[in-house]
Amino acid sequence: MRVNRILLSSALVVVALVVQVSVLSRLHLPGAVPDLLLLTVLGLAMVYGHVGGALVGFGAGLLADLAPPADHAAGRYALVLCVIGYLAGLIKPDNGRRKSATGPMVVVVVAAIGTTLLYAGVGALVGDTAARHVGLGSLLFTAALYDLLLAPFVVPGIMALARRAENDPLADAGSQAKKTDISSGWLSGGTGLRIGGQRGGLGGLKVKAVRARTARAGRIKGVKRL
């Protein structure tokens, strides 16, 4: 990943995690908790593609696994968000822009349900049965509902920031100026070489002409002396 991607992704993930832990998790809503971290990963993945989405998802999930008050095994949420980020990045359009908001909203709903199922599945593999006591159906419904309500306020802004960082007008202008300077240098260098060659050729012709005249004058003088 490029430097601007890493810096932007790190900043957005940290802010999302802080808001998630300090605000959203304390709302005591029924069922699941709105997953701002998931929405951040989805927004970045739909701009960066499947590779960038997987990397961002893994980093965000690992940070969530290690941040207090985490009560599960480290790496569990990292695996889930890595898979979700990879799958969300597969639907990235070729031009990086979408004409309708329907697609991203569908992705949010599917990702919310998929994240809950994957998290519960990985928990069942490691012996965590908390989802059974809470009710998996209630978790799926509330997770999809909360994330869908929060997505219009989060995902478009994150995608816009990611696109702006990708375009980077200042960097493009600097690179264009650099290319212009390089091309100007090549043109000036080539012109100098051509002019130098022409000057050298003219100088050589003049020297040859002077030598020929001198030799001719010497021959004429020798004939006169005879």
C-alpha positions in Angstrom: 0.0 0.0 0.0 1.2 3.5 -0.7 2.0 6.0 2.0 -1.1 8.1 1.6 -3.3 5.0 1.8 -1.5 3.8 5.0 -1.8 7.2 6.7 -5.4 7.7 5.8 -6.5 4.2 6.6 -4.7 4.3 10.0 -6.2 7.6 11.0 -9.8 6.5 10.0 -9.5 3.2 11.7 -8.2 4.7 14.9 -10.9 7.3 15.0 -13.6 4.7 14.2 -12.3 2.4 17.0 -12.2 5.2 19.6 -15.8 6.2 18.7 -16.9 2.6 18.7 -15.5 1.8 22.1 -16.2 5.1 23.9 -19.6 6.0 22.4 -21.4 3.3 20.4 -20.7 0.5 22.8 -22.2 2.5 25.7 -25.5 3.2 24.1 -26.9 -0.1 25.5 -29.0 -0.8 22.4 -30.9 -4.0 22.2 -29.1 -6.8 20.3 -25.9 -5.9 18.5 -23.8 -2.7 18.5 -23.5 -0.4 15.5 -20.2 -1.4 13.9 -18.4 1.8 12.8 -15.2 -0.1 12.3 -16.8 -2.4 9.8 -18.3 0.5 7.9 -14.9 2.1 7.7 -13.3 -1.0 6.3 -16.1 -1.3 3.7 -15.7 2.3 2.6 -12.0 1.9 2.1 -12.3 -1.5 0.5 -14.7 -0.3 -2.1 -12.1 2.3 -3.2 -8.8 0.4 -2.7 -9.9 -3.0 -4.0 -9.7 -6.5 -2.6 -6.0 -6.4 -1.7 -6.2 -3.1 0.1 -9.5 -4.1 1.7 -8.0 -7.3 3.1 -5.0 -5.4 4.5 -7.1 -2.7 6.1 -9.6 -5.2 7.4 -6.9 -7.3 9.0 -5.2 -4.3 10.6 -8.5 -2.8 11.9 -9.6 -6.2 13.3 -6.3 -6.8 15.0 -6.5 -3.4 16.6 -10.0 -4.1 17.8 -8.8 -7.5 19.2 -6.1 -5.8 21.3 -8.0 -2.7 22.4 -9.8 -2.9 25.7 -12.3 -4.1 26.7 -11.8 -7.0 24.3 -13.1 -10.2 25.7 -12.2 -12.6 23.0 -9.1 -14.3 21.5 -6.7 -12.0 19.6 -7.0 -12.4 15.9 -10.6 -13.5 15.8 -12.0 -10.2 14.6 -8.9 -9.6 12.4 -9.7 -12.8 10.5 -13.4 -11.8 10.1 -12.7 -8.2 8.8 -9.9 -9.5 6.6 -12.3 -11.7 4.8 -15.0 -9.1 4.6 -12.6 -6.4 3.4 -11.4 -8.8 0.7 -14.9 -9.6 -0.5 -16.0 -6.0 -0.4 -13.0 -5.0 -2.5 -14.0 -7.4 -5.3 -16.9 -5.3 -6.3 -14.8 -2.2 -6.8 -15.8 -0.6 -10.1 -13.1 0.0 -12.8 -13.3 3.8 -12.6 -13.5 3.7 -8.7 -16.9 5.5 -8.7 -20.5 4.4 -8.3 -23.5 6.1 -9.9 -26.0 4.7 -7.3 -26.0 4.3 -3.6 -27.9 1.0 -3.8 -24.9 -1.1 -4.3 -23.0 0.1 -1.2 -26.1 -0.2 0.9 -26.6 -3.8 -0.2 -22.9 -4.4 0.6 -23.4 -3.0 4.1 -26.3 -5.3 4.8 -24.6 -8.4 3.5 -21.3 -7.5 5.3 -23.2 -6.9 8.6 -24.8 -10.3 8.4 -21.7 -12.0 7.2 -19.6 -10.4 9.9 -22.0 -11.6 12.6 -22.1 -15.1 11.2 -18.3 -15.4 10.7 -17.7 -14.0 14.2 -20.1 -16.5 15.7 -18.7 -19.3 13.6 -15.1 -18.6 14.6 -16.3 -18.3 18.2 -17.9 -21.7 18.1 -14.7 -23.2 16.8 -12.8 -21.8 19.8 -15.5 -22.7 22.3 -17.2 -19.3 22.6 -21.0 -19.9 22.8 -22.1 -16.4 23.7 -24.0 -15.9 20.5 -26.3 -18.9 21.4 -27.3 -17.3 24.6 -28.0 -13.9 23.1 -29.8 -15.2 20.1 -28.2 -15.4 16.7 -31.4 -14.2 14.8 -31.7 -11.1 17.0 -28.0 -10.3 16.5 -28.3 -10.6 12.7 -31.3 -8.4 12.4 -30.1 -5.7 14.8 -26.6 -5.7 13.3 -27.9 -5.2 9.7 -30.4 -2.6 10.9 -28.0 -0.5 12.9 -25.2 -0.6 10.3 -27.7 0.3 7.5 -28.9 3.3 9.5 -25.4 4.5 10.2 -23.9 3.8 6.7 -25.2 6.9 4.9 -23.4 9.1 7.4 -20.1 7.2 7.2 -19.5 5.2 4.0 -19.9 8.0 1.4 -17.5 10.3 3.4 -14.9 7.7 3.8 -15.1 6.8 0.1 -14.7 10.5 -0.8 -11.7 10.9 1.4 -10.1 7.7 -0.1 -10.7 8.9 -3.6 -9.2 12.3 -2.8 -6.1 10.7 -1.3 -5.8 8.5 -4.4 -6.0 11.4 -6.8 -3.6 13.6 -4.8 -3.7 16.7 -7.0 -0.6 18.2 -5.4 1.5 15.1 -6.2 0.1 14.9 -9.7 1.0 18.6 -10.3 4.5 18.0 -8.9 5.1 15.0 -11.0 3.8 16.8 -14.1 6.1 19.7 -13.5 9.0 17.3 -13.0 8.2 15.6 -16.3 8.1 19.0 -18.0 11.5 20.0 -16.5 13.0 16.7 -17.6 11.7 17.0 -21.2 12.9 20.6 -21.3 16.3 19.4 -20.2 16.4 16.7 -22.9 15.3 19.2 -25.6 17.9 21.8 -24.5 20.6 19.2 -24.3 19.8 17.9 -27.7 19.7 21.4 -29.2 23.0 22.2 -27.7 24.6 19.1 -29.1 23.2 19.8 -32.6 24.3 23.4 -32.5 27.7 22.4 -31.2 28.0 19.8 -34.0 27.0 22.4 -36.6 29.5 24.9 -35.2 32.2 22.3 -35.2 31.4 21.4 -38.8 31.5 25.0 -40.0 34.7 25.6 -38.1 36.3 22.6 -39.8 35.2 23.7 -43.2 36.7 27.2 -42.6 40.0 25.7 -41.5 40.2 23.4 -44.5 39.4 26.3 -46.8 42.2 28.4 -45.3 44.7 25.6 -45.6 43.7 25.0 -49.2 44.2 28.7 -50.0 47.6 28.7 -48.2 48.7 25.7 -50.1 47.5 27.2 -53.4 49.3 30.4 -52.7 52.5 28.5 -51.9 52.3 26.7 -55.2 51.8 29.9 -57.1 54.8 31.5 -55.4 56.9 28.5 -56.2 55.9 28.7 -59.9 56.8 32.4 -60.0 60.2 31.8 -58.5 60.9 29.2 -61.1 
